[in-house]
Amino acid sequence: MEKTVLRVEGMSCEHCVKAVTKALEELPGLKDVEVNLKGNTVSFLFDPAKTPLPNIEAAITDAGYEVKG
């Protein structure tokens, strides 16, 4: 498992936190998803063999938010 922190733009409320959390928790191999609204970050543990990082970023984008490098 790898721990990763991504910067996510466009989150402004608790609904945004729930949307990003739900999108990530539906992916295989992810756990300990924590969305920080104030810091505009999301951190999680993931198994890259089950879900590679580009797929995780795509799930966040599909939920309506932008992942920043």
CNS distance restraints for C-alpha pairs under 8 A (distance, minus, plus):
assign (resid   1 and name CA) (resid  45 and name CA) 5.91 0.50 0.50
assign (resid   1 and name CA) (resid  46 and name CA) 5.20 0.50 0.50
assign (resid   1 and name CA) (resid  47 and name CA) 4.81 0.50 0.50
assign (resid   1 and name CA) (resid  48 and name CA) 7.54 0.50 0.50
assign (resid   2 and name CA) (resid  45 and name CA) 5.32 0.50 0.50
assign (resid   2 and name CA) (resid  46 and name CA) 5.36 0.50 0.50
assign (resid   2 and name CA) (resid  47 and name CA) 6.40 0.50 0.50
assign (resid   2 and name CA) (resid  48 and name CA) 7.63 0.50 0.50
assign (resid   3 and name CA) (resid  43 and name CA) 7.16 0.50 0.50
assign (resid   3 and name CA) (resid  44 and name CA) 5.69 0.50 0.50
assign (resid   3 and name CA) (resid  45 and name CA) 4.41 0.50 0.50
assign (resid   3 and name CA) (resid  46 and name CA) 6.56 0.50 0.50
assign (resid   4 and name CA) (resid  43 and name CA) 5.55 0.50 0.50
assign (resid   4 and name CA) (resid  44 and name CA) 5.67 0.50 0.50
assign (resid   4 and name CA) (resid  45 and name CA) 6.40 0.50 0.50
assign (resid   4 and name CA) (resid  46 and name CA) 7.76 0.50 0.50
assign (resid   5 and name CA) (resid  41 and name CA) 6.57 0.50 0.50
assign (resid   5 and name CA) (resid  42 and name CA) 5.61 0.50 0.50
assign (resid   5 and name CA) (resid  43 and name CA) 4.24 0.50 0.50
assign (resid   5 and name CA) (resid  44 and name CA) 6.75 0.50 0.50
assign (resid   6 and name CA) (resid  41 and name CA) 5.50 0.50 0.50
assign (resid   6 and name CA) (resid  42 and name CA) 5.37 0.50 0.50
assign (resid   6 and name CA) (resid  43 and name CA) 6.41 0.50 0.50
assign (resid   6 and name CA) (resid  67 and name CA) 6.82 0.50 0.50
assign (resid   6 and name CA) (resid  68 and name CA) 7.14 0.50 0.50
assign (resid   6 and name CA) (resid  69 and name CA) 7.38 0.50 0.50
assign (resid   7 and name CA) (resid  40 and name CA) 5.79 0.50 0.50
assign (resid   7 and name CA) (resid  41 and name CA) 4.45 0.50 0.50
assign (resid   7 and name CA) (resid  42 and name CA) 6.58 0.50 0.50
assign (resid   7 and name CA) (resid  67 and name CA) 5.84 0.50 0.50
assign (resid   7 and name CA) (resid  68 and name CA) 5.26 0.50 0.50
assign (resid   7 and name CA) (resid  69 and name CA) 6.91 0.50 0.50
assign (resid   8 and name CA) (resid  40 and name CA) 5.32 0.50 0.50
assign (resid   8 and name CA) (resid  41 and name CA) 5.44 0.50 0.50
assign (resid   8 and name CA) (resid  42 and name CA) 6.98 0.50 0.50
assign (resid   8 and name CA) (resid  65 and name CA) 6.57 0.50 0.50
assign (resid   8 and name CA) (resid  66 and name CA) 5.53 0.50 0.50
assign (resid   8 and name CA) (resid  67 and name CA) 4.61 0.50 0.50
assign (resid   8 and name CA) (resid  68 and name CA) 5.97 0.50 0.50
assign (resid   9 and name CA) (resid  40 and name CA) 6.31 0.50 0.50
assign (resid   9 and name CA) (resid  65 and name CA) 5.98 0.50 0.50
assign (resid   9 and name CA) (resid  66 and name CA) 5.03 0.50 0.50
assign (resid   9 and name CA) (resid  67 and name CA) 6.30 0.50 0.50
assign (resid   9 and name CA) (resid  68 and name CA) 6.97 0.50 0.50
assign (resid  10 and name CA) (resid  64 and name CA) 7.93 0.50 0.50
assign (resid  10 and name CA) (resid  65 and name CA) 5.39 0.50 0.50
assign (resid  10 and name CA) (resid  66 and name CA) 6.54 0.50 0.50
assign (resid  11 and name CA) (resid  16 and name CA) 5.25 0.50 0.50
assign (resid  11 and name CA) (resid  17 and name CA) 6.99 0.50 0.50
assign (resid  11 and name CA) (resid  37 and name CA) 6.54 0.50 0.50
assign (resid  11 and name CA) (resid  40 and name CA) 6.78 0.50 0.50
assign (resid  11 and name CA) (resid  65 and name CA) 6.96 0.50 0.50
assign (resid  12 and name CA) (resid  16 and name CA) 6.40 0.50 0.50
assign (resid  12 and name CA) (resid  37 and name CA) 6.93 0.50 0.50
assign (resid  13 and name CA) (resid  17 and name CA) 6.73 0.50 0.50
assign (resid  13 and name CA) (resid  37 and name CA) 7.22 0.50 0.50
assign (resid  14 and name CA) (resid  18 and name CA) 6.30 0.50 0.50
assign (resid  14 and name CA) (resid  37 and name CA) 7.74 0.50 0.50
assign (resid  15 and name CA) (resid  19 and name CA) 6.13 0.50 0.50
assign (resid  16 and name CA) (resid  20 and name CA) 6.23 0.50 0.50
assign (resid  17 and name CA) (resid  21 and name CA) 6.04 0.50 0.50
assign (resid  17 and name CA) (resid  35 and name CA) 5.97 0.50 0.50
assign (resid  17 and name CA) (resid  36 and name CA) 7.64 0.50 0.50
assign (resid  17 and name CA) (resid  37 and name CA) 6.64 0.50 0.50
assign (resid  18 and name CA) (resid  22 and name CA) 5.93 0.50 0.50
assign (resid  19 and name CA) (resid  23 and name CA) 6.15 0.50 0.50
assign (resid  19 and name CA) (resid  63 and name CA) 6.58 0.50 0.50
assign (resid  20 and name CA) (resid  24 and name CA) 6.27 0.50 0.50
assign (resid  20 and name CA) (resid  35 and name CA) 7.49 0.50 0.50
assign (resid  20 and name CA) (resid  60 and name CA) 6.10 0.50 0.50
assign (resid  20 and name CA) (resid  63 and name CA) 6.52 0.50 0.50
assign (resid  21 and name CA) (resid  25 and name CA) 6.02 0.50 0.50
assign (resid  21 and name CA) (resid  33 and name CA) 6.55 0.50 0.50
assign (resid  21 and name CA) (resid  34 and name CA) 7.32 0.50 0.50
assign (resid  21 and name CA) (resid  35 and name CA) 6.75 0.50 0.50
assign (resid  22 and name CA) (resid  26 and name CA) 6.29 0.50 0.50
assign (resid  23 and name CA) (resid  27 and name CA) 7.23 0.50 0.50
assign (resid  23 and name CA) (resid  59 and name CA) 6.05 0.50 0.50
assign (resid  23 and name CA) (resid  60 and name CA) 6.65 0.50 0.50
assign (resid  23 and name CA) (resid  63 and name CA) 6.68 0.50 0.50
assign (resid  24 and name CA) (resid  30 and name CA) 7.10 0.50 0.50
assign (resid  24 and name CA) (resid  33 and name CA) 7.29 0.50 0.50
assign (resid  24 and name CA) (resid  56 and name CA) 6.92 0.50 0.50
assign (resid  24 and name CA) (resid  59 and name CA) 6.79 0.50 0.50
assign (resid  24 and name CA) (resid  60 and name CA) 7.34 0.50 0.50
assign (resid  25 and name CA) (resid  30 and name CA) 6.49 0.50 0.50
assign (resid  25 and name CA) (resid  31 and name CA) 7.07 0.50 0.50
assign (resid  25 and name CA) (resid  33 and name CA) 7.14 0.50 0.50
assign (resid  27 and name CA) (resid  51 and name CA) 7.02 0.50 0.50
assign (resid  27 and name CA) (resid  56 and name CA) 7.70 0.50 0.50
assign (resid  28 and name CA) (resid  50 and name CA) 6.08 0.50 0.50
assign (resid  28 and name CA) (resid  51 and name CA) 6.25 0.50 0.50
assign (resid  29 and name CA) (resid  46 and name CA) 5.38 0.50 0.50
assign (resid  29 and name CA) (resid  47 and name CA) 5.02 0.50 0.50
assign (resid  29 and name CA) (resid  48 and name CA) 7.63 0.50 0.50
assign (resid  29 and name CA) (resid  50 and name CA) 5.45 0.50 0.50
assign (resid  29 and name CA) (resid  51 and name CA) 6.22 0.50 0.50
assign (resid  30 and name CA) (resid  44 and name CA) 6.77 0.50 0.50
assign (resid  30 and name CA) (resid  45 and name CA) 5.69 0.50 0.50
assign (resid  30 and name CA) (resid  46 and name CA) 4.36 0.50 0.50
assign (resid  30 and name CA) (resid  47 and name CA) 6.60 0.50 0.50
assign (resid  30 and name CA) (resid  51 and name CA) 7.81 0.50 0.50
assign (resid  31 and name CA) (resid  44 and name CA) 6.02 0.50 0.50
assign (resid  31 and name CA) (resid  45 and name CA) 5.30 0.50 0.50
assign (resid  31 and name CA) (resid  46 and name CA) 6.40 0.50 0.50
assign (resid  32 and name CA) (resid  43 and name CA) 7.73 0.50 0.50
assign (resid  32 and name CA) (resid  44 and name CA) 5.21 0.50 0.50
assign (resid  32 and name CA) (resid  45 and name CA) 6.00 0.50 0.50
assign (resid  33 and name CA) (resid  42 and name CA) 7.06 0.50 0.50
assign (resid  33 and name CA) (resid  43 and name CA) 5.81 0.50 0.50
assign (resid  33 and name CA) (resid  44 and name CA) 4.42 0.50 0.50
assign (resid  33 and name CA) (resid  45 and name CA) 7.14 0.50 0.50
assign (resid  34 and name CA) (resid  42 and name CA) 5.59 0.50 0.50
assign (resid  34 and name CA) (resid  43 and name CA) 5.24 0.50 0.50
assign (resid  34 and name CA) (resid  44 and name CA) 6.31 0.50 0.50
assign (resid  35 and name CA) (resid  40 and name CA) 7.66 0.50 0.50
assign (resid  35 and name CA) (resid  41 and name CA) 5.98 0.50 0.50
assign (resid  35 and name CA) (resid  42 and name CA) 4.32 0.50 0.50
assign (resid  35 and name CA) (resid  43 and name CA) 6.50 0.50 0.50
assign (resid  36 and name CA) (resid  40 and name CA) 5.68 0.50 0.50
assign (resid  36 and name CA) (resid  41 and name CA) 5.18 0.50 0.50
assign (resid  36 and name CA) (resid  42 and name CA) 6.01 0.50 0.50
assign (resid  37 and name CA) (resid  41 and name CA) 6.83 0.50 0.50
assign (resid  46 and name CA) (resid  51 and name CA) 7.35 0.50 0.50
assign (resid  47 and name CA) (resid  51 and name CA) 6.30 0.50 0.50
assign (resid  47 and name CA) (resid  52 and name CA) 7.51 0.50 0.50
assign (resid  48 and name CA) (resid  52 and name CA) 4.42 0.50 0.50
assign (resid  48 and name CA) (resid  53 and name CA) 6.65 0.50 0.50
assign (resid  51 and name CA) (resid  55 and name CA) 6.32 0.50 0.50
assign (resid  51 and name CA) (resid  56 and name CA) 6.94 0.50 0.50
assign (resid  52 and name CA) (resid  56 and name CA) 6.69 0.50 0.50
assign (resid  53 and name CA) (resid  57 and name CA) 6.24 0.50 0.50
assign (resid  54 and name CA) (resid  58 and name CA) 6.10 0.50 0.50
assign (resid  55 and name CA) (resid  59 and name CA) 6.24 0.50 0.50
assign (resid  56 and name CA) (resid  60 and name CA) 6.55 0.50 0.50
assign (resid  57 and name CA) (resid  61 and name CA) 6.27 0.50 0.50
assign (resid  57 and name CA) (resid  67 and name CA) 6.42 0.50 0.50
assign (resid  58 and name CA) (resid  62 and name CA) 5.94 0.50 0.50
assign (resid  59 and name CA) (resid  63 and name CA) 6.25 0.50 0.50
assign (resid  60 and name CA) (resid  64 and name CA) 6.75 0.50 0.50
assign (resid  60 and name CA) (resid  65 and name CA) 5.82 0.50 0.50
assign (resid  60 and name CA) (resid  66 and name CA) 7.01 0.50 0.50
assign (resid  60 and name CA) (resid  67 and name CA) 7.13 0.50 0.50
assign (resid  61 and name CA) (resid  65 and name CA) 4.90 0.50 0.50
assign (resid  61 and name CA) (resid  66 and name CA) 5.48 0.50 0.50
assign (resid  61 and name CA) (resid  67 and name CA) 6.91 0.50 0.50
